[in-house]
Amino acid sequence: MAMDDKIDNKSEELKGKAKEGVGRATDDEELQAEGQGDQASGKVKQAGEKVKDAAKDVFRK
C-alpha cells in the first residue's frame, strides 16, 4: 500500500472520529452519523489496501 493511501485513509478515519465527537457534544445526530460513516469508510479502504498488499506478497514468492 502506498504511504499516501495509508495516510489518507487514516486521516479520513480520524476526521470521522472528530465529527462524531462534535456531533455527540452538540446533540447533532446528523453530524454524529456522518462521522461514523467517515470512520467506516476509512476502515474499509484500509482493509482493501491490506488485501492488495497481501496479494502482492503472495505473488512475489
Contacts in CASP RR format, 6 or more apart in sequence:
PFRMAT RR
TARGET T0000
AUTHOR 0000-0000-0000
METHOD contacts of the structure
MODEL  1
MAMDDKIDNKSEELKGKAKEGVGRATDDEELQAEGQGDQASGKVKQAGEK
VKDAAKDVFRK
1 49 0 8 1.000
1 50 0 8 1.000
1 52 0 8 1.000
1 53 0 8 1.000
5 45 0 8 1.000
5 49 0 8 1.000
6 46 0 8 1.000
6 49 0 8 1.000
8 45 0 8 1.000
9 42 0 8 1.000
9 43 0 8 1.000
9 45 0 8 1.000
9 46 0 8 1.000
9 49 0 8 1.000
10 42 0 8 1.000
10 46 0 8 1.000
12 38 0 8 1.000
12 39 0 8 1.000
12 41 0 8 1.000
12 42 0 8 1.000
12 45 0 8 1.000
13 38 0 8 1.000
13 39 0 8 1.000
13 42 0 8 1.000
13 43 0 8 1.000
13 46 0 8 1.000
15 35 0 8 1.000
15 38 0 8 1.000
16 34 0 8 1.000
16 35 0 8 1.000
16 36 0 8 1.000
16 37 0 8 1.000
16 38 0 8 1.000
16 39 0 8 1.000
17 35 0 8 1.000
17 39 0 8 1.000
18 35 0 8 1.000
19 31 0 8 1.000
19 32 0 8 1.000
19 34 0 8 1.000
19 35 0 8 1.000
19 38 0 8 1.000
20 31 0 8 1.000
20 32 0 8 1.000
20 35 0 8 1.000
20 36 0 8 1.000
20 39 0 8 1.000
21 32 0 8 1.000
22 28 0 8 1.000
22 31 0 8 1.000
23 29 0 8 1.000
23 31 0 8 1.000
23 32 0 8 1.000
23 35 0 8 1.000
24 32 0 8 1.000
END
